[in-house]
Amino acid sequence: KKLIIINGPNLNLLGKREPNIYGSLSFIEFLEEVKRKYTDIEIDYFQSNIEGEIIDKLHEVGFNFDGIILNAAAYTHTSVGIGDAVKAIETPVVEVHISNTFNREEFRHQSFISPNAKGVILGFGLQSYELAIQSF
Ligand code: DQA
């Protein structure tokens, strides 16, 4: 199986950024661990702070990968464009969030991704990504 994890803005700072909410492990460290655990699954990784680059990546992988694990971060709550891209592609998208966005600010309760996602996993810390991998 061929999966890709796509992380949106500010997630390059994981480990340093608000560790009380997002934990103190960097995403690269976490990813190495997960790759060692799931050797039969090919897991690509892409991170961008730029909305259009996330859309371009969705187009690039959206017709030939088996699954996409997408944490669009703040764009989740703002981007009609990323939402439309998720709708336009064929590869199923599982939306993930590290934090439980529903026990945070009101503006994090809306998602432009969820209506077109295969499923949503949130609130389990970095383990949200692992649960998403297991869902494919
Ligand atoms: C996040 C939640 C978003 O509301 C926030 O903007 C993020 C990270 C999460 O993984 O918990 O940057 O997507």
Backbone and ligand atoms as CSV (ligand in chain L), in Angstrom:
chain,resi,resn,atom,element,x,y,z
A,1,LYS,N,N,0.826,-1.217,0.000
A,1,LYS,CA,C,0.000,0.000,0.000
A,1,LYS,C,C,0.852,1.256,0.000
A,2,LYS,N,N,0.362,2.254,-0.688
A,2,LYS,CA,C,1.099,3.503,-0.802
A,2,LYS,C,C,0.256,4.641,-0.222
A,3,LEU,N,N,0.718,5.183,0.885
A,3,LEU,CA,C,0.006,6.275,1.553
A,3,LEU,C,C,0.884,7.525,1.579
A,4,ILE,N,N,0.240,8.665,1.748
A,4,ILE,CA,C,0.992,9.897,1.991
A,4,ILE,C,C,0.354,10.665,3.144
A,5,ILE,N,N,1.218,11.192,3.985
A,5,ILE,CA,C,0.778,12.114,5.031
A,5,ILE,C,C,1.055,13.523,4.529
A,6,ILE,N,N,0.022,14.364,4.508
A,6,ILE,CA,C,0.192,15.769,4.111
A,6,ILE,C,C,-0.126,16.646,5.317
A,7,ASN,N,N,0.856,17.410,5.722
A,7,ASN,CA,C,0.691,18.322,6.862
A,7,ASN,C,C,0.682,19.772,6.402
A,8,GLY,N,N,-0.226,20.537,6.956
A,8,GLY,CA,C,-0.371,21.941,6.593
A,8,GLY,C,C,0.441,22.883,7.462
A,9,PRO,N,N,0.055,24.144,7.478
A,9,PRO,CA,C,0.866,25.208,8.064
A,9,PRO,C,C,1.178,25.041,9.543
A,10,ASN,N,N,2.397,25.388,9.873
A,10,ASN,CA,C,2.947,25.399,11.238
A,10,ASN,C,C,3.249,24.011,11.807
A,11,LEU,N,N,2.888,22.970,11.074
A,11,LEU,CA,C,3.148,21.627,11.598
A,11,LEU,C,C,4.617,21.234,11.438
A,12,ASN,N,N,5.383,22.041,10.677
A,12,ASN,CA,C,6.838,21.857,10.652
A,12,ASN,C,C,7.454,22.196,12.009
A,13,LEU,N,N,6.703,22.891,12.849
A,13,LEU,CA,C,7.227,23.274,14.174
A,13,LEU,C,C,6.830,22.288,15.273
A,14,LEU,N,N,6.257,21.161,14.903
A,14,LEU,CA,C,5.847,20.191,15.925
A,14,LEU,C,C,7.027,19.796,16.798
A,15,GLY,N,N,6.784,19.752,18.092
A,15,GLY,CA,C,7.856,19.493,19.051
A,15,GLY,C,C,8.281,20.777,19.745
A,16,LYS,N,N,8.208,21.889,18.983
A,16,LYS,CA,C,8.593,23.194,19.540
A,16,LYS,C,C,7.371,24.050,19.813
A,17,ARG,N,N,6.314,23.790,19.033
A,17,ARG,CA,C,5.141,24.655,19.020
A,17,ARG,C,C,4.133,24.220,20.083
A,18,GLU,N,N,3.762,25.105,20.999
A,18,GLU,CA,C,2.759,24.826,22.029
A,18,GLU,C,C,2.774,23.348,22.471
A,19,PRO,N,N,3.888,22.906,23.057
A,19,PRO,CA,C,4.012,21.472,23.383
A,19,PRO,C,C,2.923,20.950,24.330
A,20,ASN,N,N,2.300,21.877,25.085
A,20,ASN,CA,C,1.194,21.453,25.949
A,20,ASN,C,C,0.004,20.952,25.140
A,21,ILE,N,N,-0.134,21.458,23.922
A,21,ILE,CA,C,-1.239,21.017,23.056
A,21,ILE,C,C,-0.767,19.938,22.087
A,22,TYR,N,N,0.419,20.156,21.481
A,22,TYR,CA,C,0.824,19.318,20.357
A,22,TYR,C,C,1.934,18.315,20.681
A,23,GLY,N,N,2.408,18.297,21.950
A,23,GLY,CA,C,3.442,17.338,22.322
A,23,GLY,C,C,4.846,17.839,22.028
A,24,SER,N,N,5.852,17.086,22.487
A,24,SER,CA,C,7.225,17.572,22.350
A,24,SER,C,C,8.067,16.758,21.365
A,25,LEU,N,N,7.408,15.835,20.674
A,25,LEU,CA,C,8.111,15.031,19.677
A,25,LEU,C,C,8.042,15.754,18.321
A,26,SER,N,N,9.146,15.780,17.582
A,26,SER,CA,C,9.082,16.372,16.247
A,26,SER,C,C,8.404,15.376,15.319
A,27,PHE,N,N,7.808,15.892,14.242
A,27,PHE,CA,C,7.075,14.983,13.361
A,27,PHE,C,C,8.016,13.997,12.671
A,28,ILE,N,N,9.211,14.464,12.358
A,28,ILE,CA,C,10.182,13.590,11.682
A,28,ILE,C,C,10.556,12.402,12.574
A,29,GLU,N,N,10.769,12.676,13.873
A,29,GLU,CA,C,11.070,11.585,14.818
A,29,GLU,C,C,9.915,10.590,14.878
A,30,PHE,N,N,8.712,11.140,14.973
A,30,PHE,CA,C,7.509,10.310,15.028
A,30,PHE,C,C,7.379,9.459,13.765
A,31,LEU,N,N,7.605,10.096,12.620
A,31,LEU,CA,C,7.453,9.410,11.342
A,31,LEU,C,C,8.440,8.250,11.200
A,32,GLU,N,N,9.673,8.470,11.641
A,32,GLU,CA,C,10.680,7.404,11.590
A,32,GLU,C,C,10.206,6.189,12.382
A,33,GLU,N,N,9.653,6.459,13.554
A,33,GLU,CA,C,9.131,5.404,14.429
A,33,GLU,C,C,8.011,4.618,13.738
A,34,VAL,N,N,7.083,5.370,13.154
A,34,VAL,CA,C,5.925,4.750,12.498
A,34,VAL,C,C,6.355,3.923,11.286
A,35,LYS,N,N,7.324,4.459,10.518
A,35,LYS,CA,C,7.801,3.736,9.334
A,35,LYS,C,C,8.450,2.410,9.723
A,36,ARG,N,N,9.169,2.420,10.860
A,36,ARG,CA,C,9.804,1.194,11.353
A,36,ARG,C,C,8.761,0.156,11.759
A,37,LYS,N,N,7.611,0.647,12.211
A,37,LYS,CA,C,6.546,-0.222,12.705
A,37,LYS,C,C,5.699,-0.818,11.575
A,38,TYR,N,N,5.498,-0.029,10.514
A,38,TYR,CA,C,4.628,-0.473,9.411
A,38,TYR,C,C,5.461,-0.643,8.143
A,39,THR,N,N,6.341,-1.652,8.159
A,39,THR,CA,C,7.300,-1.802,7.060
A,39,THR,C,C,6.633,-2.234,5.754
A,40,ASP,N,N,5.440,-2.799,5.844
A,40,ASP,CA,C,4.757,-3.253,4.622
A,40,ASP,C,C,3.971,-2.128,3.932
A,41,ILE,N,N,3.921,-0.958,4.558
A,41,ILE,CA,C,3.204,0.181,3.971
A,41,ILE,C,C,4.212,1.254,3.581
A,42,GLU,N,N,4.077,1.751,2.362
A,42,GLU,CA,C,4.935,2.859,1.927
A,42,GLU,C,C,4.278,4.168,2.382
A,43,ILE,N,N,5.025,4.921,3.169
A,43,ILE,CA,C,4.439,6.156,3.715
A,43,ILE,C,C,5.266,7.362,3.276
A,44,ASP,N,N,4.727,8.140,2.342
A,44,ASP,CA,C,5.378,9.386,1.921
A,44,ASP,C,C,4.963,10.508,2.868
A,45,TYR,N,N,5.734,11.588,2.832
A,45,TYR,CA,C,5.424,12.719,3.713
A,45,TYR,C,C,5.634,14.031,2.979
A,46,PHE,N,N,4.686,14.941,3.155
A,46,PHE,CA,C,4.795,16.277,2.565
A,46,PHE,C,C,4.255,17.294,3.551
A,47,GLN,N,N,4.997,18.385,3.742
A,47,GLN,CA,C,4.516,19.466,4.612
A,47,GLN,C,C,4.679,20.775,3.870
A,48,SER,N,N,3.667,21.626,3.981
A,48,SER,CA,C,3.803,22.960,3.404
A,48,SER,C,C,3.005,23.968,4.213
A,49,ASN,N,N,3.546,25.184,4.228
A,49,ASN,CA,C,2.842,26.296,4.865
A,49,ASN,C,C,2.042,27.090,3.838
A,50,ILE,N,N,2.019,26.593,2.604
A,50,ILE,CA,C,1.428,27.338,1.486
A,50,ILE,C,C,0.218,26.583,0.941
A,51,GLU,N,N,-0.912,27.244,0.974
A,51,GLU,CA,C,-2.189,26.612,0.599
A,51,GLU,C,C,-2.139,25.961,-0.793
A,52,GLY,N,N,-1.654,26.721,-1.791
A,52,GLY,CA,C,-1.623,26.212,-3.164
A,52,GLY,C,C,-0.722,24.996,-3.319
A,53,GLU,N,N,0.344,24.931,-2.535
A,53,GLU,CA,C,1.242,23.762,-2.619
A,53,GLU,C,C,0.551,22.510,-2.098
A,54,ILE,N,N,-0.317,22.686,-1.110
A,54,ILE,CA,C,-1.078,21.545,-0.576
A,54,ILE,C,C,-2.078,21.069,-1.633
A,55,ILE,N,N,-2.704,22.014,-2.320
A,55,ILE,CA,C,-3.649,21.672,-3.391
A,55,ILE,C,C,-2.911,20.948,-4.526
A,56,ASP,N,N,-1.749,21.482,-4.929
A,56,ASP,CA,C,-0.954,20.828,-5.988
A,56,ASP,C,C,-0.589,19.398,-5.596
A,57,LYS,N,N,-0.206,19.200,-4.344
A,57,LYS,CA,C,0.188,17.850,-3.886
A,57,LYS,C,C,-1.014,16.903,-3.905
A,58,LEU,N,N,-2.176,17.402,-3.486
A,58,LEU,CA,C,-3.388,16.569,-3.531
A,58,LEU,C,C,-3.678,16.127,-4.968
A,59,HIS,N,N,-3.513,17.055,-5.934
A,59,HIS,CA,C,-3.736,16.700,-7.345
A,59,HIS,C,C,-2.730,15.650,-7.815
A,60,GLU,N,N,-1.481,15.822,-7.362
A,60,GLU,CA,C,-0.390,14.937,-7.809
A,60,GLU,C,C,-0.583,13.496,-7.332
A,61,VAL,N,N,-1.023,13.336,-6.089
A,61,VAL,CA,C,-1.121,11.982,-5.523
A,61,VAL,C,C,-2.548,11.427,-5.583
A,62,GLY,N,N,-3.510,12.293,-5.895
A,62,GLY,CA,C,-4.919,11.967,-5.704
A,62,GLY,C,C,-5.530,10.989,-6.683
A,63,PHE,N,N,-4.724,10.527,-7.669
A,63,PHE,CA,C,-5.258,9.551,-8.615
A,63,PHE,C,C,-4.397,8.286,-8.652
A,64,ASN,N,N,-3.335,8.252,-7.870
A,64,ASN,CA,C,-2.455,7.073,-7.930
A,64,ASN,C,C,-2.014,6.515,-6.585
A,65,PHE,N,N,-2.347,7.177,-5.484
A,65,PHE,CA,C,-2.023,6.611,-4.167
A,65,PHE,C,C,-3.238,5.865,-3.614
A,66,ASP,N,N,-2.997,5.005,-2.623
A,66,ASP,CA,C,-4.109,4.253,-2.014
A,66,ASP,C,C,-4.804,5.049,-0.916
A,67,GLY,N,N,-4.103,5.999,-0.350
A,67,GLY,CA,C,-4.724,6.780,0.714
A,67,GLY,C,C,-3.951,8.043,1.027
A,68,ILE,N,N,-4.680,9.040,1.477
A,68,ILE,CA,C,-4.075,10.308,1.883
A,68,ILE,C,C,-4.504,10.592,3.313
A,69,ILE,N,N,-3.525,10.914,4.156
A,69,ILE,CA,C,-3.797,11.314,5.533
A,69,ILE,C,C,-3.497,12.809,5.593
A,70,LEU,N,N,-4.536,13.599,5.798
A,70,LEU,CA,C,-4.398,15.050,5.656
A,70,LEU,C,C,-4.685,15.773,6.967
A,71,ASN,N,N,-3.656,16.469,7.460
A,71,ASN,CA,C,-3.869,17.434,8.534
A,71,ASN,C,C,-3.623,18.808,7.917
A,72,ALA,N,N,-4.703,19.437,7.493
A,72,ALA,CA,C,-4.573,20.739,6.824
A,72,ALA,C,C,-4.368,21.861,7.832
A,73,ALA,N,N,-4.270,21.508,9.116
A,73,ALA,CA,C,-4.029,22.481,10.191
A,73,ALA,C,C,-5.007,23.649,10.073
A,74,ALA,N,N,-4.527,24.881,10.181
A,74,ALA,CA,C,-5.440,26.031,10.197
A,74,ALA,C,C,-6.272,26.146,8.916
A,75,TYR,N,N,-5.720,25.657,7.782
A,75,TYR,CA,C,-6.486,25.719,6.527
A,75,TYR,C,C,-7.751,24.870,6.563
A,76,THR,N,N,-7.781,23.904,7.479
A,76,THR,CA,C,-8.984,23.085,7.667
A,76,THR,C,C,-10.217,23.968,7.808
A,77,HIS,N,N,-10.014,25.049,8.571
A,77,HIS,CA,C,-11.150,25.885,8.972
A,77,HIS,C,C,-11.404,27.046,8.017
A,78,THR,N,N,-10.537,27.197,7.008
A,78,THR,CA,C,-10.640,28.383,6.144
A,78,THR,C,C,-10.654,28.070,4.649
A,79,SER,N,N,-10.140,26.911,4.240
A,79,SER,CA,C,-9.821,26.751,2.817
A,79,SER,C,C,-10.885,26.008,2.012
A,80,VAL,N,N,-11.684,26.783,1.285
A,80,VAL,CA,C,-12.620,26.189,0.325
A,80,VAL,C,C,-11.818,25.464,-0.754
A,81,GLY,N,N,-10.658,26.017,-1.112
A,81,GLY,CA,C,-9.824,25.432,-2.170
A,81,GLY,C,C,-9.318,24.040,-1.825
A,82,ILE,N,N,-8.856,23.843,-0.608
A,82,ILE,CA,C,-8.381,22.504,-0.213
A,82,ILE,C,C,-9.577,21.556,-0.106
A,83,GLY,N,N,-10.689,22.069,0.412
A,83,GLY,CA,C,-11.913,21.254,0.475
A,83,GLY,C,C,-12.344,20.784,-0.910
A,84,ASP,N,N,-12.311,21.702,-1.881
A,84,ASP,CA,C,-12.686,21.339,-3.255
A,84,ASP,C,C,-11.709,20.324,-3.847
A,85,ALA,N,N,-10.423,20.472,-3.521
A,85,ALA,CA,C,-9.417,19.529,-4.042
A,85,ALA,C,C,-9.676,18.123,-3.508
A,86,VAL,N,N,-10.028,18.034,-2.234
A,86,VAL,CA,C,-10.323,16.732,-1.626
A,86,VAL,C,C,-11.513,16.092,-2.345
A,87,LYS,N,N,-12.463,16.930,-2.732
A,87,LYS,CA,C,-13.642,16.434,-3.448
A,87,LYS,C,C,-13.291,16.006,-4.878
A,88,ALA,N,N,-12.336,16.704,-5.486
A,88,ALA,CA,C,-12.007,16.486,-6.900
A,88,ALA,C,C,-11.215,15.206,-7.157
A,89,ILE,N,N,-10.466,14.742,-6.166
A,89,ILE,CA,C,-9.569,13.607,-6.390
A,89,ILE,C,C,-10.263,12.281,-6.094
A,90,GLU,N,N,-9.599,11.178,-6.501
A,90,GLU,CA,C,-10.203,9.852,-6.315
A,90,GLU,C,C,-9.716,9.143,-5.059
A,91,THR,N,N,-8.472,9.400,-4.687
A,91,THR,CA,C,-7.900,8.711,-3.518
A,91,THR,C,C,-8.620,9.153,-2.244
A,92,PRO,N,N,-9.043,8.179,-1.419
A,92,PRO,CA,C,-9.716,8.557,-0.168
A,92,PRO,C,C,-8.810,9.332,0.784
A,93,VAL,N,N,-9.393,10.333,1.412
A,93,VAL,CA,C,-8.662,11.196,2.342
A,93,VAL,C,C,-9.191,10.973,3.752
A,94,VAL,N,N,-8.295,10.673,4.675
A,94,VAL,CA,C,-8.665,10.656,6.089
A,94,VAL,C,C,-8.129,11.940,6.713
A,95,GLU,N,N,-9.037,12.710,7.286
A,95,GLU,CA,C,-8.670,13.982,7.939
A,95,GLU,C,C,-8.189,13.678,9.352
A,96,VAL,N,N,-7.059,14.223,9.726
A,96,VAL,CA,C,-6.595,14.030,11.110
A,96,VAL,C,C,-6.253,15.365,11.766
A,97,HIS,N,N,-6.407,15.379,13.069
A,97,HIS,CA,C,-5.937,16.484,13.895
A,97,HIS,C,C,-5.315,15.909,15.157
A,98,ILE,N,N,-4.285,16.575,15.604
A,98,ILE,CA,C,-3.586,16.149,16.812
A,98,ILE,C,C,-4.454,16.442,18.023
A,99,SER,N,N,-4.975,17.658,18.059
A,99,SER,CA,C,-5.799,18.079,19.195
A,99,SER,C,C,-7.269,17.779,18.914
A,100,ASN,N,N,-8.058,17.805,19.962
A,100,ASN,CA,C,-9.510,17.696,19.811
A,100,ASN,C,C,-10.033,19.098,19.513
A,101,THR,N,N,-10.233,19.361,18.244
A,101,THR,CA,C,-10.602,20.715,17.810
A,101,THR,C,C,-11.962,21.146,18.369
A,102,PHE,N,N,-12.747,20.166,18.814
A,102,PHE,CA,C,-14.086,20.499,19.345
A,102,PHE,C,C,-14.062,20.977,20.789
A,103,ASN,N,N,-12.956,20.743,21.500
A,103,ASN,CA,C,-12.906,21.352,22.837
A,103,ASN,C,C,-12.015,22.599,22.862
A,104,ARG,N,N,-11.783,23.167,21.665
A,104,ARG,CA,C,-10.993,24.390,21.555
A,104,ARG,C,C,-11.897,25.527,21.037
A,105,GLU,N,N,-11.292,26.568,20.492
A,105,GLU,CA,C,-12.085,27.727,20.069
A,105,GLU,C,C,-13.147,27.336,19.041
A,106,GLU,N,N,-14.215,28.102,19.060
A,106,GLU,CA,C,-15.352,27.898,18.138
A,106,GLU,C,C,-14.903,27.841,16.663
A,107,PHE,N,N,-13.928,28.705,16.298
A,107,PHE,CA,C,-13.531,28.756,14.882
A,107,PHE,C,C,-12.852,27.474,14.408
A,108,ARG,N,N,-12.453,26.609,15.363
A,108,ARG,CA,C,-11.854,25.332,14.971
A,108,ARG,C,C,-12.900,24.224,14.810
A,109,HIS,N,N,-14.152,24.550,15.043
A,109,HIS,CA,C,-15.199,23.525,14.969
A,109,HIS,C,C,-15.644,23.261,13.538
A,110,GLN,N,N,-15.369,24.235,12.652
A,110,GLN,CA,C,-15.759,24.041,11.260
A,110,GLN,C,C,-14.608,23.442,10.460
A,111,SER,N,N,-14.950,22.521,9.552
A,111,SER,CA,C,-13.943,21.944,8.661
A,111,SER,C,C,-14.458,21.923,7.231
A,112,PHE,N,N,-13.632,22.422,6.304
A,112,PHE,CA,C,-13.979,22.328,4.887
A,112,PHE,C,C,-13.543,20.983,4.306
A,113,ILE,N,N,-12.834,20.187,5.107
A,113,ILE,CA,C,-12.334,18.888,4.644
A,113,ILE,C,C,-13.348,17.779,4.949
A,114,SER,N,N,-13.916,17.832,6.154
A,114,SER,CA,C,-14.760,16.727,6.657
A,114,SER,C,C,-15.860,16.264,5.699
A,115,PRO,N,N,-16.602,17.175,5.028
A,115,PRO,CA,C,-17.712,16.701,4.193
A,115,PRO,C,C,-17.273,15.733,3.090
A,116,ASN,N,N,-16.012,15.842,2.683
A,116,ASN,CA,C,-15.538,14.983,1.598
A,116,ASN,C,C,-14.474,13.975,2.044
A,117,ALA,N,N,-14.276,13.883,3.348
A,117,ALA,CA,C,-13.288,12.928,3.858
A,117,ALA,C,C,-13.930,11.554,4.022
A,118,LYS,N,N,-13.073,10.523,3.941
A,118,LYS,CA,C,-13.550,9.165,4.206
A,118,LYS,C,C,-13.884,9.038,5.684
A,119,GLY,N,N,-13.098,9.696,6.504
A,119,GLY,CA,C,-13.318,9.684,7.940
A,119,GLY,C,C,-12.469,10.757,8.588
A,120,VAL,N,N,-12.711,10.966,9.860
A,120,VAL,CA,C,-11.994,12.004,10.608
A,120,VAL,C,C,-11.492,11.398,11.919
A,121,ILE,N,N,-10.208,11.623,12.227
A,121,ILE,CA,C,-9.639,11.145,13.483
A,121,ILE,C,C,-8.981,12.331,14.176
A,122,LEU,N,N,-9.415,12.633,15.384
A,122,LEU,CA,C,-8.834,13.802,16.050
A,122,LEU,C,C,-8.781,13.622,17.555
A,123,GLY,N,N,-7.818,14.316,18.141
A,123,GLY,CA,C,-7.756,14.379,19.600
A,123,GLY,C,C,-6.851,13.347,20.254
A,124,PHE,N,N,-6.182,12.508,19.471
A,124,PHE,CA,C,-5.347,11.453,20.053
A,124,PHE,C,C,-3.858,11.782,19.992
A,125,GLY,N,N,-3.536,13.058,19.859
A,125,GLY,CA,C,-2.127,13.427,19.728
A,125,GLY,C,C,-1.583,12.878,18.419
A,126,LEU,N,N,-0.276,12.611,18.382
A,126,LEU,CA,C,0.313,12.086,17.144
A,126,LEU,C,C,-0.254,10.716,16.791
A,127,GLN,N,N,-0.810,10.042,17.797
A,127,GLN,CA,C,-1.428,8.734,17.554
A,127,GLN,C,C,-2.594,8.824,16.565
A,128,SER,N,N,-3.175,10.019,16.420
A,128,SER,CA,C,-4.236,10.207,15.409
A,128,SER,C,C,-3.744,9.748,14.032
A,129,TYR,N,N,-2.463,10.070,13.725
A,129,TYR,CA,C,-1.909,9.676,12.419
A,129,TYR,C,C,-1.786,8.165,12.301
A,130,GLU,N,N,-1.384,7.535,13.404
A,130,GLU,CA,C,-1.202,6.082,13.375
A,130,GLU,C,C,-2.549,5.373,13.183
A,131,LEU,N,N,-3.577,5.894,13.860
A,131,LEU,CA,C,-4.909,5.323,13.696
A,131,LEU,C,C,-5.385,5.481,12.250
A,132,ALA,N,N,-5.027,6.606,11.642
A,132,ALA,CA,C,-5.392,6.843,10.238
A,132,ALA,C,C,-4.687,5.828,9.328
A,133,ILE,N,N,-3.414,5.553,9.601
A,133,ILE,CA,C,-2.672,4.556,8.814
A,133,ILE,C,C,-3.362,3.201,8.921
A,134,GLN,N,N,-3.750,2.853,10.152
A,134,GLN,CA,C,-4.407,1.559,10.378
A,134,GLN,C,C,-5.758,1.471,9.677
A,135,SER,N,N,-6.360,2.617,9.362
A,135,SER,CA,C,-7.688,2.607,8.741
A,135,SER,C,C,-7.629,2.217,7.259
A,136,PHE,N,N,-6.412,2.229,6.681
A,136,PHE,CA,C,-6.283,1.851,5.260
A,136,PHE,C,C,-5.921,0.383,5.101
L,1,DQA,C1,C,-4.615,21.101,14.164
L,1,DQA,C2,C,-5.811,21.891,14.719
L,1,DQA,C3,C,-5.974,23.212,13.991
L,1,DQA,O1,O,-7.084,23.920,14.514
L,1,DQA,C4,C,-4.733,24.068,14.163
L,1,DQA,O2,O,-4.860,25.239,13.398
L,1,DQA,C5,C,-3.476,23.343,13.828
L,1,DQA,C6,C,-3.340,21.931,14.188
L,1,DQA,C7,C,-4.345,19.822,14.963
L,1,DQA,O3,O,-3.688,18.939,14.420
L,1,DQA,O4,O,-4.751,19.708,16.129
L,1,DQA,O5,O,-2.528,23.934,13.320
L,1,DQA,O6,O,-4.919,20.728,12.829
